[in-house]
Amino acid sequence: MAEHNDLGKTGEDLALAELLKKGFQLKERNYSFNKAEIDLVMTHGSDLVFVEVKTRQTAEIGEPYLAVTKSKQRQLIKAAHHYIVSKDLDVNARFDIVSIVHNSYRTVIEHIEEAFYP
């Protein structure tokens, strides 16, 4: 079995490939502010999209996106705010989640646009 961090990296790679196929463009990967980390910062059309990637080997304990709790959302919103302010951007921003179940039998990728709002 993959180590936890390896699974997370694999998930981010899978999510990135999926989003690039959909016409997203990567701006930054693993943007950190305080204790929060945004997995992928991308653009899609005129939107700036902050993407949280959740990867699990099984959905037995619930779909991976369910791990993006309210407190996790608050951390992501703070980090996204810092990103926008520090780069002096005037953009429409949104938060997407890519939920992945990945194991030796299958890979299921679910892209949830506008998963939550600040």
Backbone hydrogen bonds, N-H to C=O, Kabsch-Sander energy under -0.5 kcal/mol:
donor,donor_aa,acceptor,acceptor_aa,energy
7,L,3,E,-2.4
8,G,4,H,-2.3
9,K,5,N,-2.4
10,T,6,D,-2.9
11,G,7,L,-2.8
12,E,8,G,-2.4
13,D,9,K,-2.5
14,L,10,T,-2.6
15,A,11,G,-2.8
16,L,12,E,-2.8
17,A,13,D,-2.3
18,E,14,L,-2.3
19,L,15,A,-2.7
20,L,16,L,-2.7
21,K,17,A,-1.9
22,K,18,E,-1.0
23,G,20,L,-1.6
24,F,19,L,-2.4
25,Q,43,T,-2.6
27,K,41,V,-3.2
28,E,41,V,-2.0
30,N,39,D,-2.6
31,Y,38,I,-1.9
33,F,36,A,-2.6
36,A,33,F,-2.4
38,I,31,Y,-3.3
39,D,37,E,-0.6
40,L,51,V,-1.9
41,V,28,E,-3.2
42,M,40,L,-0.6
42,M,49,V,-3.0
43,T,25,Q,-2.5
44,H,47,D,-2.2
47,D,44,H,-2.1
48,L,92,N,-2.9
49,V,42,M,-3.7
49,V,47,D,-0.6
50,F,48,L,-0.5
50,F,94,R,-2.9
51,V,40,L,-3.2
51,V,49,V,-0.6
52,E,50,F,-0.5
52,E,96,D,-2.3
53,V,51,V,-0.5
54,K,52,E,-0.5
54,K,98,V,-2.7
56,R,100,I,-2.4
62,G,59,A,-2.0
66,L,63,E,-1.8
67,A,64,P,-2.2
68,V,65,Y,-1.9
69,T,67,A,-1.7
73,Q,69,T,-2.7
74,R,70,K,-2.4
75,Q,71,S,-2.1
76,L,72,K,-2.4
77,I,73,Q,-2.7
78,K,74,R,-2.3
79,A,75,Q,-2.4
80,A,76,L,-2.7
81,H,77,I,-2.6
82,H,78,K,-2.4
83,Y,79,A,-2.3
84,I,80,A,-2.6
85,V,81,H,-2.7
86,S,82,H,-3.0
87,K,83,Y,-1.4
88,D,85,V,-1.3
89,L,84,I,-2.4
91,V,89,L,-0.5
92,N,46,S,-0.7
93,A,91,V,-0.6
94,R,48,L,-2.1
95,F,116,F,-0.6
96,D,50,F,-2.3
96,D,94,R,-0.5
97,I,112,I,-2.2
98,V,52,E,-2.6
99,S,97,I,-0.6
99,S,110,E,-3.1
100,I,54,K,-3.2
100,I,98,V,-0.5
101,V,108,V,-2.2
102,H,56,R,-2.8
102,H,100,I,-0.6
103,N,106,R,-2.6
108,V,101,V,-2.8
109,I,107,T,-0.5
110,E,99,S,-2.7
110,E,108,V,-0.5
112,I,97,I,-3.4
112,I,110,E,-0.6
113,E,111,H,-0.7
115,A,95,F,-2.2
115,A,112,I,-0.6
116,F,95,F,-0.8
